[in-house]
Amino acid sequence: MKDIVRLTIIILFVSTICYGQDYYTYSQPKELEDGWKTSHLKSQSIDSTLIYKLFNQIKNANHKLHSFVLVKNNQLVLEEYFDDYKVNRTHDLRSTSKSIRSILLGIAIDKGFIDNIRTTDLSGFKMIPVYRKSQDLYQGI
């Protein structure tokens, strides 16, 4: 009987070594004095089970993700980077910016913040300086 128990323990030990995976570990994003307040998943009532499942799948998959950011209640709750990408590395967004800008412009028109896509009065918006190849803010929409 003792031999069976020992054998079982050895088999379990060896199987965990052979099939061990690199599991995701959550940590609250660091405060970087960049204007974002950070918060923990639990303090925002976010089900961490789904977050862990997602990141365990991402870690073991072949993907082209650079980063993943989750914001809730104006607080940065999750910030993860993949491969060689880091918080200070510039990301080449290409057409993604145009798609997001079009969505936000549509929301701004729908909510009455601006009249139409040709408006030049943006005085109600906090402007953040960004690099643009063109002076026309709405070119390409």
N, C-alpha and C positions, 0 to 999 in steps of 0.2 A: 504494500500500500504506500509506504514511504517513497519507493522508487517511482510510482506513478505520479505522486505529488511533485517530486523533484523534476521529473521529466516534463510535466505540464508547466511548471514555473520556467524551466529553461526554454521551452518552445515559445511561451509568451514573451519572454525577454528577447529572444533572438528575432521573433517576428516584429516586435516594435522597433528594433534597430534596423532591420532590413526594409521595413515599410514606413519608416518615420517620414513625416512631411514637415515642411517649413510653414508653420501656422502664422497667421496674421496676429499682430498684437497692436491694439489701439492705444494711442496716446493723444491727449489733448494738444491741439496746435499751440505753438509757442507764440507769445506776444512779441511782435516785431516792431511795434511803434509805427505801423503803416496805416493806421486808421481803423483796423479791424480789431474788435474785441473778440476774444476767444472764449469758448465754453466747452464743457464736457458733454458727451452724448447723453449721459444719464440726467444731467440737469436740464436738458432740452426734451426729455421724455421720448427719446428715440430708441426704438427696439434694436439693440445692438446685435441681436442674433442674425438679422438679415445683413447687417454691415459685415460681420465676421464671415458669413457664407460668401458674400460678394467678393471680399478681398482674398479669401482662400482660393476661390476660383480664379481670380485675376492673377495671383502669384504663380499659379501652376499652369497658366495658359500662355499661348503665343499671341501677343497683342501689340498694338502700336500706341497704347495710351502713354501720354506724357505725365499727366497728373489727374487727380480727382479732388474736387473741392465741394464741400457741403456747407451751406449757410442756412441757418434757421434763426428766426427772430433777430435778424441783423447781427448775428454772431457767427463767427467761423467755428464750426464744430468738427470738421474733418478736413485734413489737408495731407494728401499722400502724393509722392512722386515716384516714378518708375524709371528703371534703367539709369542712364546718366543724368536725368533731369533733376534739377534742384530748385529751391524756392527763388534763387537769384538768377537762374538761367532764363534768358529770353526765349520765348516759344514762337515759332513761325506759324501764325494762324491762318494766313492766306484768306480764302473765301469764307471762313468761319465768321470772321468779324463782320463781313457784309451781311450774312444771314442773320446774325444776332441784331445788328443795327437795324435791319429791315423790320424785324419783329418788334423791337423796342419803339421804333418810329410809329408803327401801326398802333401799338398800345397808347403811345402819347397822343395820337390823333383821336383815338377812340375815347380816351379819358378827358379830352378837351384841353390838354396842356399846350398843344400847338394846333393851328388851323389846318395846315396841309403840308405836303412834303417840300414845298417851295418857300416856306417861311424863313425869314432871316432874323426874326426876333426870338432869341434864345435867352433872354435876360432872366427868366425864371429858373434856369438850370445852373447847377454848380458845374463849372467847366473844369475838366481835368486835362492838362496839356498832354497830347499824344502826338507821335510822329505821323504825318500824313504826306503822301506823295502828291496830293492835290489840295488846292485851297478850297474847292467846292466840297462842303461837308456831306452833301447828298449825292455826289456823283456815283453812278454805278448802281443806284437803287432801282 
